């Protein structure tokens, strides 16, 4: 689906972030794509699930175009358990969640094609005094959130197996080998230690205590 004007610009960057998130989740074991990599539980398949819920809620329910029939909403829908959209249950397959995310794209894109940017909607989970908003605001908000979580996916995947890059066709990084990256990292480390020797020592103590 193609768009014109401001919608085309906003949609382009949204689609790039969407694709990046799915790419970061490719090629991993079921365990690695699901396991938490931060103390707050960040995981790749959870990011996919969350972003599917975000798009279906913001572009569907907000503009009177719900994706799920009333009473048939899944457990991770905004009406259900908090944080339930940020991790994948064992019975939720990777194909089902990535497929739902792609279905959310199509649902969103149909709304963008049908409504003008100044169309008003009501976000059901926002406080009443600011629940009424515009498609333009929602599109910018979801674009920002998707790009933010694409950044989370960047770091999470790098921690898992070293895969880096902005997207499948856009590394957006120097083409260095392992030795060059190690030298670069060491340069950054030396600069940090020179800027704050005491902080470096405290960090080392924390790391040793954690070990």
C-alpha positions, -999 to 999 in steps of 0.1 A, spaced: 0 0 0 14 34 -10 8 68 7 13 104 -2 24 135 16 32 135 54 16 100 58 42 86 33 71 100 54 57 88 87 47 54 73 81 48 58 99 51 91 73 31 109 77 3 83 114 3 86 112 -1 124 86 -28 120 108 -48 97 138 -43 119 120 -57 149 110 -89 131 145 -93 116 161 -91 150 139 -120 161 148 -143 132 172 -173 133 172 -178 171 161 -209 191 128 -208 208 145 -202 241 167 -174 229 139 -155 212 118 -157 244 143 -154 272 147 -122 293 180 -103 287 175 -75 312 163 -73 349 130 -60 337 125 -90 313 131 -75 279 129 -103 253 126 -103 215 94 -122 209 78 -102 237 86 -70 218 69 -84 187 38 -93 207 38 -59 224 40 -40 192 12 -60 177 -10 -51 206 1 -15 204 -9 -11 167 -42 -31 171 -52 -10 201 -42 25 189 -53 22 153 -82 -3 159 -100 4 191 -92 41 190 -108 47 156 -138 23 160 -122 -4 140 -114 -32 166 -95 -61 153 -109 -86 178 -146 -92 183 -159 -80 217 -154 -107 243 -128 -125 221 -99 -103 229 -67 -123 237 -51 -122 271 -25 -96 261 -52 -71 248 -51 -37 266 -83 -47 285 -66 -76 302 -35 -83 324 -8 -55 326 26 -65 311 10 -97 296 19 -84 261 56 -82 268 64 -120 269 54 -151 251 37 -180 268 49 -215 258 17 -222 239 20 -189 218 40 -199 188 65 -176 171 47 -179 138 14 -169 154 28 -138 171 49 -126 141 18 -133 119 -3 -113 142 22 -84 140 20 -85 102 -18 -86 104 -16 -55 127 4 -37 100 -23 -44 74 -50 -33 98 -31 -1 106 -23 7 69 -60 3 60 -69 29 86 -42 52 73 -56 48 38 -92 54 48 -89 84 73 -73 118 71 -46 127 96 -70 151 114 -96 124 120 -105 121 156 -105 90 177 -108 81 214 -81 61 232 -101 39 256 -73 34 281 -63 71 284 -77 94 310 -110 109 299 -98 145 298 -73 137 270 -88 105 255 -99 122 223 -70 126 199 -61 126 162 -48 100 138 -18 122 133 -10 121 170 -15 84 172 7 77 141 36 98 155 32 81 189 32 46 175 61 55 152 81 67 182 73 36 203 82 12 175 115 29 168 122 29 206 115 -9 208 135 -15 176 165 0 196 157 -24 224 158 -52 199 191 -40 186 208 -44 219 190 -76 229 200 -94 197 236 -82 200 238 -96 236 225 -129 223 247 -136 194 264 -104 182 241 -97 153 241 -59 147 227 -35 121 198 -13 115 180 -37 92 184 -66 68 196 -43 40 211 -15 61 239 -23 85 245 14 93 278 3 109 314 2 97 324 -31 81 349 -40 107 361 -75 118 362 -87 153 396 -74 160 387 -39 148 355 -39 170 376 -51 200 401 -23 195 373 3 192 356 -10 223 389 -8 242 394 28 231 359 37 244 367 19 277 400 37 281 383 71 276 356 62 302 382 52 327 403 84 321 372 105 326 362 88 359 388 65 374 369 62 407 337 54 389 355 27 369 368 12 401 334 11 417 320 -5 385 347 -31 387 339 -38 424 302 -43 415 311 -67 387 334 -87 410 307 -88 436 281 -100 410 305 -127 398 
